Amino acid sequence: MKIGVIQASSQKEKNAMLMQCVQKAAEKNGRDDEVINFGVYADEETVCSYVETALSVSLLLCSQAVDFVVTGCSSGQGMMLACSSLPGVMCGFVETPQDAFLFGRINGGNAVSVPLGLNFGWLGEISLQSTLDRLFEGEFGCGYPPQDAQRKQRDAQLVKQLNALTKRGIAEVLPRLDPVFVSKALRPSVRDYILKEGKNREIIEMIQTLQK
């Protein structure tokens, strides 16, 4: 699985820590995942809001350049709402290890948003690491508790079907958006990776056209 790490500029000083925690969580659980850091990097001058970053998340997932995204903003809530408003994204808000474990096992979405400012506090990285460890523990979407696994899997699949049916596709949405907004979402790290690793030709060609 390819896991993207990306967050808004408001917490860019925590980018390296977030990346490190995701890598450690994947390694601890014996996963053979590739983790890619898209910023916003601590030394990056470009300012990206949580809404612009959410569009980056949607583009990364819809282009099939990555399979899962770990993101966040100061509270984590705004990013979760913005991500889940966009095509191809089912984002959960995970503040605690319990949140993360249940989201991974029951909901099986493709993105999580973590709070990187609110209640983070001294040694907040320990709580963040524990949360991410539980997220990547076990199989996504396997259902929980075990005796209710099949029912939970059916419900999660229904949510995914509703999500796909009630949203416009990203190829339909992108041309309707403000070009400046789109260009901020297609920051170089995101754009270049999609063009290199994306599998959805329609989206790749649309991005190429937009960048001309």
N, C-alpha and C positions, 0 to 999 in steps of 0.2 A: 504494500500500500504506500502511496505517496502522500505525505502529510505536509500541507503548507502552513507556515507560521507567518502571521501578518497582524499588525495592530495599528491603531490610529496614532497620530502624532502626539496627542496629549500624554501618552505614556511611552514615548520612544526611548526614554532612558532605560526602560525595562525590556527592550527588544532582545538583547543578548541573553538575559536571564530566562525569558520565556522560551527562546530557542533551546537553551541548555536543558531546561526542565522537560520539554517535550522529548528531546533526544534521550534523556535519562529514563523517562517513563517507558519509552518504546524498548530500550535495551533491557531494562529491568524485567519486563514481561516477555523477554525472549522473542520479540517481534523482529521480523526482517523488513523494517520500514525504512523508506528514504525520507528524510526531513529536509524541507527546503525553506529557507528564510527569505521572505519578501519585504522585510522592513515593517514599518518605517524604522530605519536604522538610527542609532543615537546621533550620528554625525550628519544625517541627511537634512538638507536645508528645505526641501519641499514639505509643505504642510498639508496633511491629508486628514479630513474630518472622519468621523466614524461612518458617515453616510457614504462618502467616497470610497472608504476602505471596504464597506459592505458590497459595493458594486464590484470591486476587485475580487472579493470572495466569490461572488456569483459568476464572474467571468472565468475564474480559475476552475471552478467546478463544472460549469456548463461546457467549457471547452475540453473537459476531461484531461486537463493538464495535471491535476491532482485529484485524489480520491476523498480527501478529508482536510478540513482546515481548523486550526486552533487560532482564535483571534481574541480581541478584547479591547476595552476602552477603560476610562476611569471607573465607571460603575459596572460595566459589562452589560447592562440592560439595554442601552441605546443600540449597541452593536448587535445584540441578539434580535431586537425588533427590526432593525434595518435589514439585516441579513435575511431574516425569515419573510420579509416583504418582497424579496427579489426572486426571480426565476431560479429553479434548480437548487435552492438552499433550504435545508431543514436544520435550523440552528437552535441549540439549547443553551440556556444560561446555567453554568455550573460554578457554584461558589464553594461547595464543600465536596469531600470525597464521596459522600452519599449521593449528592446530585449527579456527580460524574459517573459513578458506578451504575446507577439506575438509568441514566440517559443512554449509556452505551449498551446495556443489556436489554432494556425494554424498548426505547424509542428508536435506537439505531439510526439517528440522523447523520448528516455528513459535515457538521460544523458545530463547534462549541465556542461560546464567548465567556471569558473569565474577567472578573473585576480586578483591575491592575492598580487602582487608586483607592477606592472606597474600602475602608476597613482593612487595607493591606497591612499597614503597620510595620513595626520592627520585626525582622525575620519572617516577613510575609511569604518569602520564597519557600519556606518549609511547608506552609499550608498549600501553596500552589503546587509544589512537587507532589504532595500526598494526593491532591485532587487529580492531577494528571496521571499519577500511577494507577489510580482506581479506574480512570476512564479507559485506559488501554489494557486493563486486566480482563482477559477472556475474550470471547467472541462477541462481536457487535450484533445486536438484534436477535440474540438467542432466547430472549424471554426470561422473566424473573417474577416471582419465585419459580423454581423448577416445576412445581405441580400445576402452575398456571401458564407454563411457557407457550403452549400452542395458542391459547387464547390471546396472550400478549403479542405474539407474532402476527396473528391475524389482524389485530387492532392497529399495530404499527404499519402493516402493509396498507391498510385502508387509509390511514392518515397520509401516507406517501402518494396514494392514488388521488386523494382529494387535493393534495398540494399540487400535483401535476395538472389536474383538470381545471383548477380554479385560477391558475396563473397564466399570463401570456408567456410565450417563449422569449428567451433573451434576444434572439435574432429579430423578433418583432419589436421588442422594447428599445433596443440600443439606438436605432435611428431616430426615435422620438425624444431622446434625452438631449439636454444642453451639451454641445460639443466640449465646452470647457470642463463640465462635470465628468464627462467620459474620459477626457484626456488626463484628468487627475487620477482617476481610477486605474487607467492604463499607464501607471508609473513604469519606468523602464524595466525594473525587476520583474513586474507582472507581465507586461507586454512581451518582452523577449522570451520569457519562459513559455508562455502560451504559444507563441509562434514556433518555438523549437520543439516543445513536447506535447502540445495539444493534439487531440484526435478528432475533434469535431471540425470538419473542413469548412462548413458554412460559417462558423464563428471566426475561424482563422482568416478566411478570405474577407470577412466583414471588417475585422480589425486591420488587416492590411490596407483595405480601401480607406478606412477612417484616418489612417496614419499618413496618407499621401497628401 
